[in-house]
């Protein structure tokens, strides 16, 4: 996957090479990309009729190699790859939001959660930019960032973040931790508290699931104009920058940030390491992470009133809604919702998951 962010403020370059198998040689399928395609080839044959969001792929072989080049458009609707210019200092910040079913707006892909793959990103960016993705990147002298191949992931939890972000870093038992925000907000950031919650969460979930943190590093980006409260991209969680407080706030707001932090971290095991088969499984994905987020802050952090907040903000809101609405809302609004959205959390009524079940799921190593 090769992305070029050195062009204008409206578009970016993309070139994708996809290797995939076919169980029925001779069959047809399609790959998705919402952008302008300039060239494409399948198994060495040039593709014709490459316009449109769905690119038809015919006469497949048992093993196939597809290369597509084109141009994507930056987004301002909260999905795909967003472009933001800071009105304070003019700096540029990009972030991706590929869940759910929006990865195809960033790069050509088979954009469904059960078609998991490995990803190798290469990103060309201005020399003074930082680029963050699912694996640790290395910047070359020419400004091109190279990222090692990921483990097997769903498309919607891949991520690319780029711009003049400022960052702070720590190490926790050999796990590199990073926090990123735009430079004009850094004076308000309190990384020590976020690092503390992050360390507590990693230790708690490793004990609870009986499985070490599976993705090497753990970066968290506080992005401008992010559409949700947060999103559980593998090893590159993106938070709404409203979680950076510009004035004194109540402990309830700090607890909300802590719960969101652990909610997204829980997804690293449940939702990322193992993934839903289809989008209508998101109710379980989100409900379990919400439960584990509250369990984590109640048992591993200083916020000992977490279950009171759960009862008021989550449980009551869930019971007030018909069960049939929960799954449909999850399909429309996957991931963490914005802090200003009401009800903040709403899809926990369809089932109950307790500590014994959580430990058992972790031991079995599969959820869906």
Secondary structure, DSSP 4 states (H G I P E B T S, - for coil): -EEE--S-SSEEEEEEEEEEE-SSTT--EEEE--SEEEEEEETTEEP----SSEEEE-S--SEEEEEEEEEEE-BSSSSEEEEEE-TTT--EEEEEE-TTTTGGGTS-B--STTS-B----EEE--TT-EEEESS-EEE-TTSEEEEPPP-SB-GGG--EEEES-EEEEEEETTEEEEEEE-GGGGGG--HHHHHHHHHHHHHHHHHHHTS--SSS-EEEEEETT-SSSEE--TTEEEEEGGGS-SS---HHHHHHHHHHHHHHHHHTTBTTTB--SSGGGHHHHHHHHHHHHHHHHHHHSS-TTHHHHIIIIIIHHHHTS-HHHHHHHHHHS-SBPPTTSSSS----TT----HHHHHHHHHHT---
